[in-house]
């Protein structure tokens, strides 16, 4: 089993390197692979970038590399959060959106757009989306917390209620904004990696690295929690404490990913479930593999969206939905057969 896991990780690392080169090479302005490799090699001092033109250098370092890094960070955050929540709820169909993150982020984004903050600074919209998402999760937890416990079923129901309420708030706010602001919100909510800059990378890097890294360090506790609350208490694990910590970390990872790239669905649902079938349910292996696979999946969707239609680009949020929806239906059918 260990050799199988190492082989899977090695294969994903090779695939990740290939996708990074493709992401830096393919687009409206095609750049030869050799030039991309020269550019990357020059950074680490392997080889000078002789073949690069000034335009190619500007496209690689200021347009495509930030876009690629934002995609990797967002994919890793959503997949790690999805794996943690699926283990926490003991449900392979659990998704980060189920605890109200996406709805809260949407309200925060609308507030930034409606008040004009998004026009004043590029940081206003992602920061407001992040705050809205964290407040929504806090509200979900507060509603589910009863007598020192957080029952999983109550938490799920609270997440649904909070999501529905915030969706109504979003709809109400949207009726009061101008058409231009409505288009800005719709452009954000689809989710995409276009027009990402280095500022987006730095904005998401620290919270995603901290939250995802902490989730991976808690893999052993997550294994115990996934067995059930009774079993976890029997081995002396403080259930409430670790459940709250994991919920907060998953919410922070998801909210940060949403804040730098918009609402992107299905990554947290599809990637951990596929890996669970491939390498097993042990979170000590599943979580690091999900981090890699999440970045790979989102980068792949972004590349396909760039080259699928000549002269136009399909946003990555649309591509993940196209790929994730059939797989979600497959999961539902499989679960129905097992019942």
Secondary structure, 3 states (H helix, E strand, C coil): CHHHHHHHHHHHHHHHHHHHHHHHHCCCCCCCHHHHHHHHHHHCCCCCCCCCCHHHHHHHHHHHHHHHHHHHHHHHHHHHHHHHHHHHHCCCCCCHHHHCHHHHHHHHHHHHHHCCHHHHCHHHHHHHHHHHHHHHHHHHHHHHCECCECCHHHHHHHHHHHHHHHHHHHHHHHCCCCHHHHHHHHHHHHCCCCCCCHHHHHHHHHHHHHHHHHHHHCHHHHHHHCCCHHHHHHCCCCHHHHHHHHHHHHHHHHHHHHHHHCCCCCHHHHHHHHHHHHHCCCHHHHHHHHHHHHHHHHHHHHHHHHHCCCCCCCCHHHHHHHHHHHHHHHHHHHHHHHC
